Amino acid sequence: MYELKKWFEIPIGSIVPEAGSSMINNTGSWRMLRPVLNTDKCTNCLICWIFCPDDSIPVNREQRFETDFHYCKGCGICAVECPYDALEMVPEMEIKLKEIE
């Protein structure tokens, strides 16, 4: 029969030796889905920017710019929150294959 280990017998895991930030770590490589912006539908309401948890959508006072894919993790919150359906979540591999062709 399997016996559970005591807390002090379990090896230490997930040690973070130093602080980091998303500016240092390119977290966009985790993405499976990519938000693709339809500029014809976008009204620059900036709701996508408000809800983006990674601050991957650069904006100025009036306009949204292309998503910063170095940091976008493809969570899809921007697409869900967009009231104009201006964002579509597309599989990353589809985009990569189109870039190769």
ABEGO torsion letter per residue (X at the ends): XBBBBBAAABBBBGBBABBBBAAABBAAAABABBBBBBAAABAGAGAAAAABAAGABBBBAABBBBBBAAABAGAGAAAAABAAGABBBBBAAAAAAAAAX
